[in-house]
Amino acid sequence: MRTIFLLLASNIFMTIAWYGHLRHNDVPLWKAILVSWLIAFFEYCLMVPANRIGYASGFSGFQLKMIQEVVTLVVFSLFAVLYLKEPFRWNYLISFSLLLGAVYFMFRK
């Protein structure tokens, strides 16, 4: 569970770093890059331990990557709807459902 929490926290930082500047087109690009890198530092401080703890707990590298991708989509979806004010369309839900099918098969023995 600790791995999932750390992955969730790291993805919140990374989503803000990658996409938070989109609503601030008045900020020069170099400043957006610098601020994004500073935010991304904290993402790495959480992502590296998450992967190390998860791997030591028995997750494979493939499983860790799949968990991270699902967490990324959930975090980004909330961010896009709440912060970027973008609509969540039905085809996104279908796409995410297919990804969850991939997760199911990834964790099958």
Biopython code that builds the backbone (N, CA, C, O; Angstrom):
import numpy as np
from Bio.PDB.StructureBuilder import StructureBuilder

atoms = [
    (1, "MET", "N", (0.824, -1.197, 0.000)),
    (1, "MET", "CA", (0.000, 0.000, 0.000)),
    (1, "MET", "C", (0.871, 1.267, 0.000)),
    (1, "MET", "O", (0.504, 2.290, -0.577)),
    (2, "ARG", "N", (2.011, 1.171, 0.649)),
    (2, "ARG", "CA", (2.924, 2.312, 0.694)),
    (2, "ARG", "C", (3.395, 2.688, -0.708)),
    (2, "ARG", "O", (3.548, 3.867, -1.030)),
    (3, "THR", "N", (3.621, 1.670, -1.534)),
    (3, "THR", "CA", (4.038, 1.913, -2.920)),
    (3, "THR", "C", (2.981, 2.705, -3.672)),
    (3, "THR", "O", (3.302, 3.668, -4.369)),
    (4, "ILE", "N", (1.729, 2.306, -3.534)),
    (4, "ILE", "CA", (0.632, 2.986, -4.233)),
    (4, "ILE", "C", (0.517, 4.432, -3.756)),
    (4, "ILE", "O", (0.337, 5.340, -4.568)),
    (5, "PHE", "N", (0.619, 4.652, -2.447)),
    (5, "PHE", "CA", (0.532, 6.015, -1.913)),
    (5, "PHE", "C", (1.659, 6.893, -2.452)),
    (5, "PHE", "O", (1.423, 8.034, -2.850)),
    (6, "LEU", "N", (2.877, 6.367, -2.466)),
    (6, "LEU", "CA", (4.012, 7.137, -2.984)),
    (6, "LEU", "C", (3.862, 7.415, -4.481)),
    (6, "LEU", "O", (4.192, 8.505, -4.947)),
    (7, "LEU", "N", (3.364, 6.428, -5.232)),
    (7, "LEU", "CA", (3.131, 6.641, -6.661)),
    (7, "LEU", "C", (2.057, 7.696, -6.887)),
    (7, "LEU", "O", (2.174, 8.520, -7.794)),
    (8, "LEU", "N", (1.032, 7.674, -6.081)),
    (8, "LEU", "CA", (-0.031, 8.682, -6.182)),
    (8, "LEU", "C", (0.522, 10.081, -5.904)),
    (8, "LEU", "O", (0.274, 11.017, -6.664)),
    (9, "ALA", "N", (1.266, 10.213, -4.818)),
    (9, "ALA", "CA", (1.838, 11.515, -4.466)),
    (9, "ALA", "C", (2.816, 11.999, -5.542)),
    (9, "ALA", "O", (2.806, 13.175, -5.906)),
    (10, "SER", "N", (3.652, 11.103, -6.046)),
    (10, "SER", "CA", (4.623, 11.511, -7.066)),
    (10, "SER", "C", (3.919, 11.950, -8.345)),
    (10, "SER", "O", (4.359, 12.894, -9.000)),
    (11, "ASN", "N", (2.839, 11.279, -8.703)),
    (11, "ASN", "CA", (2.118, 11.644, -9.918)),
    (11, "ASN", "C", (1.387, 12.970, -9.783)),
    (11, "ASN", "O", (1.197, 13.672, -10.776)),
    (12, "ILE", "N", (0.981, 13.318, -8.590)),
    (12, "ILE", "CA", (0.383, 14.641, -8.385)),
    (12, "ILE", "C", (1.422, 15.713, -8.691)),
    (12, "ILE", "O", (1.132, 16.680, -9.395)),
    (13, "PHE", "N", (2.624, 15.545, -8.165)),
    (13, "PHE", "CA", (3.694, 16.512, -8.449)),
    (13, "PHE", "C", (4.016, 16.556, -9.946)),
    (13, "PHE", "O", (4.167, 17.635, -10.519)),
    (14, "MET", "N", (4.118, 15.388, -10.574)),
    (14, "MET", "CA", (4.518, 15.358, -11.977)),
    (14, "MET", "C", (3.445, 15.956, -12.876)),
    (14, "MET", "O", (3.763, 16.645, -13.846)),
    (15, "THR", "N", (2.191, 15.703, -12.569)),
    (15, "THR", "CA", (1.112, 16.276, -13.375)),
    (15, "THR", "C", (1.130, 17.794, -13.282)),
    (15, "THR", "O", (0.939, 18.480, -14.286)),
    (16, "ILE", "N", (1.356, 18.316, -12.100)),
    (16, "ILE", "CA", (1.455, 19.766, -11.932)),
    (16, "ILE", "C", (2.665, 20.305, -12.690)),
    (16, "ILE", "O", (2.586, 21.349, -13.338)),
    (17, "ALA", "N", (3.788, 19.584, -12.605)),
    (17, "ALA", "CA", (5.004, 20.029, -13.306)),
    (17, "ALA", "C", (4.806, 20.044, -14.818)),
    (17, "ALA", "O", (5.223, 20.991, -15.485)),
    (18, "TRP", "N", (4.180, 19.015, -15.359)),
    (18, "TRP", "CA", (4.042, 18.905, -16.812)),
    (18, "TRP", "C", (2.924, 19.748, -17.384)),
    (18, "TRP", "O", (3.048, 20.270, -18.492)),
    (19, "TYR", "N", (1.829, 19.892, -16.646)),
    (19, "TYR", "CA", (0.638, 20.510, -17.230)),
    (19, "TYR", "C", (0.149, 21.761, -16.511)),
    (19, "TYR", "O", (-0.721, 22.459, -17.031)),
    (20, "GLY", "N", (0.678, 22.059, -15.344)),
    (20, "GLY", "CA", (0.207, 23.206, -14.570)),
    (20, "GLY", "C", (0.411, 24.544, -15.253)),
    (20, "GLY", "O", (-0.334, 25.491, -15.000)),
    (21, "HIS", "N", (1.402, 24.632, -16.106)),
    (21, "HIS", "CA", (1.716, 25.898, -16.782)),
    (21, "HIS", "C", (0.797, 26.193, -17.960)),
    (21, "HIS", "O", (0.834, 27.298, -18.500)),
    (22, "LEU", "N", (-0.029, 25.231, -18.374)),
    (22, "LEU", "CA", (-0.846, 25.421, -19.573)),
    (22, "LEU", "C", (-1.841, 26.566, -19.447)),
    (22, "LEU", "O", (-2.213, 27.175, -20.450)),
    (23, "ARG", "N", (-2.270, 26.863, -18.240)),
    (23, "ARG", "CA", (-3.203, 27.977, -18.042)),
    (23, "ARG", "C", (-2.486, 29.311, -17.865)),
    (23, "ARG", "O", (-3.130, 30.335, -17.639)),
    (24, "HIS", "N", (-1.177, 29.307, -17.964)),
    (24, "HIS", "CA", (-0.385, 30.525, -17.730)),
    (24, "HIS", "C", (0.475, 30.838, -18.953)),
    (24, "HIS", "O", (1.703, 30.834, -18.868)),
    (25, "ASN", "N", (-0.157, 31.104, -20.072)),
    (25, "ASN", "CA", (0.575, 31.395, -21.308)),
    (25, "ASN", "C", (1.334, 32.714, -21.255)),
    (25, "ASN", "O", (2.197, 32.967, -22.096)),
    (26, "ASP", "N", (1.021, 33.551, -20.280)),
    (26, "ASP", "CA", (1.697, 34.837, -20.161)),
    (26, "ASP", "C", (3.088, 34.709, -19.531)),
    (26, "ASP", "O", (3.894, 35.636, -19.607)),
    (27, "VAL", "N", (3.369, 33.557, -18.908)),
    (27, "VAL", "CA", (4.670, 33.322, -18.288)),
    (27, "VAL", "C", (5.649, 32.877, -19.376)),
    (27, "VAL", "O", (5.325, 31.992, -20.169)),
    (28, "PRO", "N", (6.844, 33.479, -19.424)),
    (28, "PRO", "CA", (7.828, 33.060, -20.431)),
    (28, "PRO", "C", (8.141, 31.564, -20.315)),
    (28, "PRO", "O", (8.126, 30.995, -19.224)),
    (29, "LEU", "N", (8.418, 30.956, -21.444)),
    (29, "LEU", "CA", (8.653, 29.515, -21.488)),
    (29, "LEU", "C", (9.801, 29.091, -20.581)),
    (29, "LEU", "O", (9.707, 28.057, -19.919)),
    (30, "TRP", "N", (10.873, 29.859, -20.538)),
    (30, "TRP", "CA", (12.016, 29.468, -19.713)),
    (30, "TRP", "C", (11.642, 29.418, -18.233)),
    (30, "TRP", "O", (12.148, 28.575, -17.493)),
    (31, "LYS", "N", (10.756, 30.318, -17.801)),
    (31, "LYS", "CA", (10.311, 30.291, -16.404)),
    (31, "LYS", "C", (9.426, 29.080, -16.142)),
    (31, "LYS", "O", (9.523, 28.449, -15.090)),
    (32, "ALA", "N", (8.568, 28.759, -17.096)),
    (32, "ALA", "CA", (7.717, 27.573, -16.951)),
    (32, "ALA", "C", (8.563, 26.307, -16.853)),
    (32, "ALA", "O", (8.261, 25.412, -16.064)),
    (33, "ILE", "N", (9.618, 26.236, -17.653)),
    (33, "ILE", "CA", (10.511, 25.081, -17.610)),
    (33, "ILE", "C", (11.220, 24.999, -16.265)),
    (33, "ILE", "O", (11.291, 23.923, -15.672)),
    (34, "LEU", "N", (11.737, 26.102, -15.782)),
    (34, "LEU", "CA", (12.450, 26.119, -14.506)),
    (34, "LEU", "C", (11.534, 25.705, -13.352)),
    (34, "LEU", "O", (11.910, 24.871, -12.528)),
    (35, "VAL", "N", (10.355, 26.275, -13.296)),
    (35, "VAL", "CA", (9.412, 25.934, -12.228)),
    (35, "VAL", "C", (9.006, 24.462, -12.335)),
    (35, "VAL", "O", (8.891, 23.770, -11.324)),
    (36, "SER", "N", (8.790, 23.990, -13.561)),
    (36, "SER", "CA", (8.423, 22.586, -13.758)),
    (36, "SER", "C", (9.526, 21.654, -13.265)),
    (36, "SER", "O", (9.236, 20.634, -12.641)),
    (37, "TRP", "N", (10.758, 21.984, -13.530)),
    (37, "TRP", "CA", (11.869, 21.155, -13.062)),
    (37, "TRP", "C", (11.956, 21.150, -11.541)),
    (37, "TRP", "O", (12.237, 20.117, -10.933)),
    (38, "LEU", "N", (11.717, 22.290, -10.940)),
    (38, "LEU", "CA", (11.751, 22.352, -9.474)),
    (38, "LEU", "C", (10.642, 21.485, -8.864)),
    (38, "LEU", "O", (10.866, 20.803, -7.864)),
    (39, "ILE", "N", (9.458, 21.513, -9.463)),
    (39, "ILE", "CA", (8.348, 20.678, -8.985)),
    (39, "ILE", "C", (8.660, 19.204, -9.229)),
    (39, "ILE", "O", (8.382, 18.360, -8.377)),
    (40, "ALA", "N", (9.231, 18.897, -10.382)),
    (40, "ALA", "CA", (9.522, 17.507, -10.747)),
    (40, "ALA", "C", (10.557, 16.876, -9.809)),
    (40, "ALA", "O", (10.578, 15.656, -9.644)),
    (41, "PHE", "N", (11.400, 17.684, -9.205)),
    (41, "PHE", "CA", (12.366, 17.153, -8.241)),
    (41, "PHE", "C", (11.659, 16.375, -7.140)),
    (41, "PHE", "O", (12.110, 15.302, -6.739)),
    (42, "PHE", "N", (10.549, 16.923, -6.654)),
    (42, "PHE", "CA", (9.810, 16.260, -5.583)),
    (42, "PHE", "C", (9.144, 14.979, -6.083)),
    (42, "PHE", "O", (8.972, 14.023, -5.327)),
    (43, "GLU", "N", (8.774, 14.969, -7.357)),
    (43, "GLU", "CA", (8.219, 13.750, -7.948)),
    (43, "GLU", "C", (9.251, 12.634, -7.899)),
    (43, "GLU", "O", (8.925, 11.504, -7.535)),
    (44, "TYR", "N", (10.470, 12.933, -8.254)),
    (44, "TYR", "CA", (11.525, 11.920, -8.224)),
    (44, "TYR", "C", (11.828, 11.459, -6.806)),
    (44, "TYR", "O", (12.140, 10.290, -6.582)),
    (45, "CYS", "N", (11.739, 12.371, -5.857)),
    (45, "CYS", "CA", (11.982, 12.004, -4.450)),
    (45, "CYS", "C", (10.928, 11.032, -3.923)),
    (45, "CYS", "O", (11.154, 10.361, -2.915)),
    (46, "LEU", "N", (9.799, 10.954, -4.584)),
    (46, "LEU", "CA", (8.747, 10.011, -4.198)),
    (46, "LEU", "C", (8.709, 8.781, -5.112)),
    (46, "LEU", "O", (8.450, 7.671, -4.649)),
    (47, "MET", "N", (8.966, 8.978, -6.396)),
    (47, "MET", "CA", (8.870, 7.880, -7.365)),
    (47, "MET", "C", (9.958, 6.827, -7.148)),
    (47, "MET", "O", (9.679, 5.630, -7.200)),
    (48, "VAL", "N", (11.171, 7.259, -6.911)),
    (48, "VAL", "CA", (12.273, 6.305, -6.737)),
    (48, "VAL", "C", (12.029, 5.405, -5.523)),
    (48, "VAL", "O", (12.159, 4.187, -5.649)),
    (49, "PRO", "N", (11.681, 5.953, -4.350)),
    (49, "PRO", "CA", (11.375, 5.057, -3.226)),
    (49, "PRO", "C", (10.153, 4.173, -3.482)),
    (49, "PRO", "O", (10.123, 3.019, -3.054)),
    (50, "ALA", "N", (9.152, 4.705, -4.174)),
    (50, "ALA", "CA", (7.960, 3.900, -4.471)),
    (50, "ALA", "C", (8.338, 2.662, -5.268)),
    (50, "ALA", "O", (7.900, 1.556, -4.950)),
    (51, "ASN", "N", (9.146, 2.844, -6.297)),
    (51, "ASN", "CA", (9.550, 1.715, -7.120)),
    (51, "ASN", "C", (10.472, 0.755, -6.369)),
    (51, "ASN", "O", (10.362, -0.461, -6.521)),
    (52, "ARG", "N", (11.363, 1.290, -5.575)),
    (52, "ARG", "CA", (12.276, 0.431, -4.821)),
    (52, "ARG", "C", (11.516, -0.399, -3.784)),
    (52, "ARG", "O", (11.742, -1.602, -3.653)),
    (53, "ILE", "N", (10.616, 0.256, -3.053)),
    (53, "ILE", "CA", (9.819, -0.455, -2.042)),
    (53, "ILE", "C", (8.910, -1.487, -2.709)),
    (53, "ILE", "O", (8.788, -2.616, -2.234)),
    (54, "GLY", "N", (8.272, -1.089, -3.815)),
    (54, "GLY", "CA", (7.385, -2.008, -4.516)),
    (54, "GLY", "C", (8.121, -3.224, -5.060)),
    (54, "GLY", "O", (7.626, -4.348, -4.974)),
    (55, "TYR", "N", (9.288, -3.000, -5.611)),
    (55, "TYR", "CA", (10.076, -4.101, -6.171)),
    (55, "TYR", "C", (10.524, -5.060, -5.065)),
    (55, "TYR", "O", (10.481, -6.279, -5.227)),
    (56, "ALA", "N", (10.956, -4.481, -3.935)),
    (56, "ALA", "CA", (11.378, -5.296, -2.790)),
    (56, "ALA", "C", (10.193, -6.050, -2.181)),
    (56, "ALA", "O", (10.378, -7.091, -1.551)),
    (57, "SER", "N", (8.978, -5.526, -2.366)),
    (57, "SER", "CA", (7.775, -6.166, -1.821)),
    (57, "SER", "C", (7.222, -7.264, -2.717)),
    (57, "SER", "O", (6.279, -7.958, -2.337)),
    (58, "GLY", "N", (7.800, -7.426, -3.900)),
    (58, "GLY", "CA", (7.367, -8.514, -4.763)),
    (58, "GLY", "C", (6.731, -8.107, -6.078)),
    (58, "GLY", "O", (6.420, -8.977, -6.892)),
    (59, "PHE", "N", (6.525, -6.812, -6.321)),
    (59, "PHE", "CA", (6.021, -6.383, -7.627)),
    (59, "PHE", "C", (7.145, -6.524, -8.654)),
    (59, "PHE", "O", (8.313, -6.288, -8.348)),
    (60, "SER", "N", (6.779, -6.908, -9.860)),
    (60, "SER", "CA", (7.783, -6.923, -10.925)),
    (60, "SER", "C", (7.906, -5.509, -11.498)),
    (60, "SER", "O", (7.071, -4.646, -11.232)),
    (61, "GLY", "N", (8.943, -5.290, -12.277)),
    (61, "GLY", "CA", (9.098, -3.989, -12.935)),
    (61, "GLY", "C", (7.921, -3.683, -13.844)),
    (61, "GLY", "O", (7.457, -2.544, -13.903)),
    (62, "PHE", "N", (7.435, -4.698, -14.555)),
    (62, "PHE", "CA", (6.272, -4.512, -15.435)),
    (62, "PHE", "C", (5.030, -4.121, -14.633)),
    (62, "PHE", "O", (4.275, -3.237, -15.038)),
    (63, "GLN", "N", (4.826, -4.780, -13.501)),
    (63, "GLN", "CA", (3.663, -4.462, -12.670)),
    (63, "GLN", "C", (3.759, -3.048, -12.105)),
    (63, "GLN", "O", (2.764, -2.325, -12.070)),
    (64, "LEU", "N", (4.946, -2.653, -11.666)),
    (64, "LEU", "CA", (5.121, -1.294, -11.151)),
    (64, "LEU", "C", (4.805, -0.260, -12.226)),
    (64, "LEU", "O", (4.164, 0.752, -11.944)),
    (65, "LYS", "N", (5.246, -0.507, -13.442)),
    (65, "LYS", "CA", (4.985, 0.430, -14.538)),
    (65, "LYS", "C", (3.493, 0.507, -14.835)),
    (65, "LYS", "O", (2.971, 1.597, -15.071)),
    (66, "MET", "N", (2.805, -0.614, -14.829)),
    (66, "MET", "CA", (1.374, -0.619, -15.099)),
    (66, "MET", "C", (0.608, 0.123, -14.003)),
    (66, "MET", "O", (-0.311, 0.889, -14.296)),
    (67, "ILE", "N", (0.981, -0.101, -12.749)),
    (67, "ILE", "CA", (0.344, 0.630, -11.645)),
    (67, "ILE", "C", (0.561, 2.125, -11.831)),
    (67, "ILE", "O", (-0.366, 2.920, -11.679)),
    (68, "GLN", "N", (1.794, 2.500, -12.163)),
    (68, "GLN", "CA", (2.116, 3.918, -12.337)),
    (68, "GLN", "C", (1.291, 4.530, -13.455)),
    (68, "GLN", "O", (0.840, 5.668, -13.326)),
    (69, "GLU", "N", (1.082, 3.815, -14.538)),
    (69, "GLU", "CA", (0.305, 4.351, -15.658)),
    (69, "GLU", "C", (-1.160, 4.562, -15.278)),
    (69, "GLU", "O", (-1.761, 5.568, -15.652)),
    (70, "VAL", "N", (-1.727, 3.620, -14.543)),
    (70, "VAL", "CA", (-3.120, 3.772, -14.111)),
    (70, "VAL", "C", (-3.250, 4.950, -13.152)),
    (70, "VAL", "O", (-4.173, 5.755, -13.274)),
    (71, "VAL", "N", (-2.333, 5.049, -12.205)),
    (71, "VAL", "CA", (-2.356, 6.171, -11.271)),
    (71, "VAL", "C", (-2.215, 7.492, -12.030)),
    (71, "VAL", "O", (-2.906, 8.464, -11.723)),
    (72, "THR", "N", (-1.332, 7.527, -13.009)),
    (72, "THR", "CA", (-1.141, 8.730, -13.817)),
    (72, "THR", "C", (-2.432, 9.142, -14.511)),
    (72, "THR", "O", (-2.779, 10.324, -14.521)),
    (73, "LEU", "N", (-3.139, 8.192, -15.087)),
    (73, "LEU", "CA", (-4.393, 8.523, -15.777)),
    (73, "LEU", "C", (-5.463, 9.038, -14.825)),
    (73, "LEU", "O", (-6.206, 9.959, -15.163)),
    (74, "VAL", "N", (-5.543, 8.452, -13.649)),
    (74, "VAL", "CA", (-6.531, 8.916, -12.669)),
    (74, "VAL", "C", (-6.195, 10.329, -12.214)),
    (74, "VAL", "O", (-7.064, 11.201, -12.189)),
    (75, "VAL", "N", (-4.942, 10.554, -11.856)),
    (75, "VAL", "CA", (-4.515, 11.878, -11.394)),
    (75, "VAL", "C", (-4.706, 12.904, -12.504)),
    (75, "VAL", "O", (-5.235, 13.989, -12.261)),
    (76, "PHE", "N", (-4.275, 12.568, -13.731)),
    (76, "PHE", "CA", (-4.408, 13.522, -14.818)),
    (76, "PHE", "C", (-5.871, 13.815, -15.125)),
    (76, "PHE", "O", (-6.222, 14.963, -15.399)),
    (77, "SER", "N", (-6.722, 12.809, -15.086)),
    (77, "SER", "CA", (-8.147, 13.028, -15.358)),
    (77, "SER", "C", (-8.746, 14.031, -14.381)),
    (77, "SER", "O", (-9.461, 14.949, -14.782)),
    (78, "LEU", "N", (-8.456, 13.852, -13.117)),
    (78, "LEU", "CA", (-8.948, 14.811, -12.110)),
    (78, "LEU", "C", (-8.370, 16.202, -12.355)),
    (78, "LEU", "O", (-9.085, 17.200, -12.266)),
    (79, "PHE", "N", (-7.090, 16.266, -12.661)),
    (79, "PHE", "CA", (-6.430, 17.540, -12.921)),
    (79, "PHE", "C", (-7.044, 18.242, -14.132)),
    (79, "PHE", "O", (-7.318, 19.441, -14.090)),
    (80, "ALA", "N", (-7.257, 17.486, -15.211)),
    (80, "ALA", "CA", (-7.793, 18.072, -16.443)),
    (80, "ALA", "C", (-9.209, 18.612, -16.226)),
    (80, "ALA", "O", (-9.557, 19.677, -16.735)),
    (81, "VAL", "N", (-10.007, 17.883, -15.480)),
    (81, "VAL", "CA", (-11.394, 18.317, -15.242)),
    (81, "VAL", "C", (-11.441, 19.471, -14.245)),
    (81, "VAL", "O", (-12.131, 20.463, -14.479)),
    (82, "LEU", "N", (-10.718, 19.351, -13.143)),
    (82, "LEU", "CA", (-10.811, 20.347, -12.067)),
    (82, "LEU", "C", (-9.973, 21.602, -12.318)),
    (82, "LEU", "O", (-10.427, 22.708, -12.024)),
    (83, "TYR", "N", (-8.774, 21.454, -12.847)),
    (83, "TYR", "CA", (-7.888, 22.599, -13.015)),
    (83, "TYR", "C", (-7.937, 23.183, -14.425)),
    (83, "TYR", "O", (-8.060, 24.395, -14.604)),
    (84, "LEU", "N", (-7.839, 22.305, -15.423)),
    (84, "LEU", "CA", (-7.842, 22.793, -16.802)),
    (84, "LEU", "C", (-9.256, 23.054, -17.317)),
    (84, "LEU", "O", (-9.441, 23.657, -18.374)),
    (85, "LYS", "N", (-10.254, 22.591, -16.553)),
    (85, "LYS", "CA", (-11.675, 22.798, -16.903)),
    (85, "LYS", "C", (-12.031, 22.157, -18.248)),
    (85, "LYS", "O", (-12.815, 22.712, -19.018)),
    (86, "GLU", "N", (-11.452, 20.994, -18.522)),
    (86, "GLU", "CA", (-11.760, 20.269, -19.747)),
    (86, "GLU", "C", (-12.846, 19.240, -19.466)),
    (86, "GLU", "O", (-12.886, 18.669, -18.376)),
    (87, "PRO", "N", (-13.720, 18.998, -20.423)),
    (87, "PRO", "CA", (-14.777, 18.003, -20.203)),
    (87, "PRO", "C", (-14.213, 16.580, -20.234)),
    (87, "PRO", "O", (-13.247, 16.295, -20.941)),
    (88, "PHE", "N", (-14.827, 15.711, -19.464)),
    (88, "PHE", "CA", (-14.459, 14.294, -19.481)),
    (88, "PHE", "C", (-15.453, 13.589, -20.395)),
    (88, "PHE", "O", (-16.640, 13.497, -20.079)),
    (89, "ARG", "N", (-14.966, 13.093, -21.528)),
    (89, "ARG", "CA", (-15.844, 12.522, -22.542)),
    (89, "ARG", "C", (-15.981, 11.014, -22.385)),
    (89, "ARG", "O", (-15.145, 10.370, -21.752)),
    (90, "TRP", "N", (-17.025, 10.464, -22.955)),
    (90, "TRP", "CA", (-17.321, 9.035, -22.837)),
    (90, "TRP", "C", (-16.206, 8.160, -23.408)),
    (90, "TRP", "O", (-15.934, 7.086, -22.871)),
    (91, "ASN", "N", (-15.563, 8.598, -24.480)),
    (91, "ASN", "CA", (-14.509, 7.771, -25.079)),
    (91, "ASN", "C", (-13.279, 7.665, -24.170)),
    (91, "ASN", "O", (-12.528, 6.694, -24.265)),
    (92, "TYR", "N", (-13.066, 8.649, -23.290)),
    (92, "TYR", "CA", (-11.978, 8.537, -22.316)),
    (92, "TYR", "C", (-12.286, 7.392, -21.347)),
    (92, "TYR", "O", (-11.403, 6.614, -20.987)),
    (93, "LEU", "N", (-13.535, 7.307, -20.937)),
    (93, "LEU", "CA", (-13.946, 6.256, -20.007)),
    (93, "LEU", "C", (-13.759, 4.872, -20.637)),
    (93, "LEU", "O", (-13.305, 3.942, -19.970)),
    (94, "ILE", "N", (-14.103, 4.741, -21.899)),
    (94, "ILE", "CA", (-13.899, 3.471, -22.601)),
    (94, "ILE", "C", (-12.411, 3.143, -22.683)),
    (94, "ILE", "O", (-12.007, 2.006, -22.440)),
    (95, "SER", "N", (-11.604, 4.130, -23.023)),
    (95, "SER", "CA", (-10.155, 3.926, -23.112)),
    (95, "SER", "C", (-9.575, 3.490, -21.773)),
    (95, "SER", "O", (-8.745, 2.583, -21.721)),
    (96, "PHE", "N", (-10.003, 4.124, -20.705)),
    (96, "PHE", "CA", (-9.492, 3.773, -19.384)),
    (96, "PHE", "C", (-9.954, 2.374, -18.977)),
    (96, "PHE", "O", (-9.222, 1.648, -18.305)),
    (97, "SER", "N", (-11.144, 2.004, -19.375)),
    (97, "SER", "CA", (-11.639, 0.651, -19.089)),
    (97, "SER", "C", (-10.775, -0.395, -19.775)),
    (97, "SER", "O", (-10.469, -1.434, -19.191)),
    (98, "LEU", "N", (-10.386, -0.125, -21.005)),
    (98, "LEU", "CA", (-9.503, -1.046, -21.719)),
    (98, "LEU", "C", (-8.146, -1.150, -21.022)),
    (98, "LEU", "O", (-7.551, -2.226, -20.964)),
    (99, "LEU", "N", (-7.667, -0.032, -20.498)),
    (99, "LEU", "CA", (-6.404, -0.061, -19.762)),
    (99, "LEU", "C", (-6.540, -0.904, -18.491)),
    (99, "LEU", "O", (-5.621, -1.638, -18.127)),
    (100, "LEU", "N", (-7.670, -0.797, -17.830)),
    (100, "LEU", "CA", (-7.887, -1.623, -16.633)),
    (100, "LEU", "C", (-7.891, -3.110, -17.003)),
    (100, "LEU", "O", (-7.455, -3.951, -16.217)),
    (101, "GLY", "N", (-8.383, -3.424, -18.197)),
    (101, "GLY", "CA", (-8.279, -4.799, -18.675)),
    (101, "GLY", "C", (-6.838, -5.219, -18.813)),
    (101, "GLY", "O", (-6.489, -6.358, -18.499)),
    (102, "ALA", "N", (-5.997, -4.321, -19.276)),
    (102, "ALA", "CA", (-4.566, -4.608, -19.372)),
    (102, "ALA", "C", (-3.972, -4.858, -17.981)),
    (102, "ALA", "O", (-3.124, -5.734, -17.813)),
    (103, "VAL", "N", (-4.411, -4.102, -17.011)),
    (103, "VAL", "CA", (-3.930, -4.294, -15.631)),
    (103, "VAL", "C", (-4.332, -5.687, -15.134)),
    (103, "VAL", "O", (-3.534, -6.389, -14.513)),
    (104, "TYR", "N", (-5.569, -6.072, -15.413)),
    (104, "TYR", "CA", (-6.044, -7.395, -15.006)),
    (104, "TYR", "C", (-5.109, -8.488, -15.544)),
    (104, "TYR", "O", (-4.682, -9.370, -14.800)),
    (105, "PHE", "N", (-4.802, -8.418, -16.830)),
    (105, "PHE", "CA", (-3.950, -9.431, -17.437)),
    (105, "PHE", "C", (-2.496, -9.343, -16.937)),
    (105, "PHE", "O", (-1.803, -10.358, -16.864)),
    (106, "MET", "N", (-2.047, -8.153, -16.602)),
    (106, "MET", "CA", (-0.683, -7.977, -16.095)),
    (106, "MET", "C", (-0.496, -8.710, -14.761)),
    (106, "MET", "O", (0.570, -9.267, -14.494)),
    (107, "PHE", "N", (-1.530, -8.705, -13.940)),
    (107, "PHE", "CA", (-1.395, -9.288, -12.601)),
    (107, "PHE", "C", (-1.871, -10.750, -12.527)),
    (107, "PHE", "O", (-1.811, -11.373, -11.466)),
    (108, "ARG", "N", (-2.333, -11.279, -13.640)),
    (108, "ARG", "CA", (-2.716, -12.701, -13.671)),
    (108, "ARG", "C", (-1.472, -13.573, -13.592)),
    (108, "ARG", "O", (-0.455, -13.276, -14.219)),
    (109, "LYS", "N", (-1.556, -14.616, -12.843)),
    (109, "LYS", "CA", (-0.409, -15.552, -12.692)),
    (109, "LYS", "C", (-0.347, -16.484, -13.876)),
    (109, "LYS", "O", (0.536, -17.339, -13.942)),
]
sb = StructureBuilder()
sb.init_structure("model")
sb.init_model(0)
sb.init_chain("A")
sb.init_seg("    ")
for serial, (resi, resn, name, xyz) in enumerate(atoms, 1):
    if name == "N":
        sb.init_residue(resn, " ", resi, " ")
    sb.init_atom(name, np.array(xyz, "f"), 0.0, 1.0, " ", f" {name:<3s}", serial, name[0])
structure = sb.get_structure()
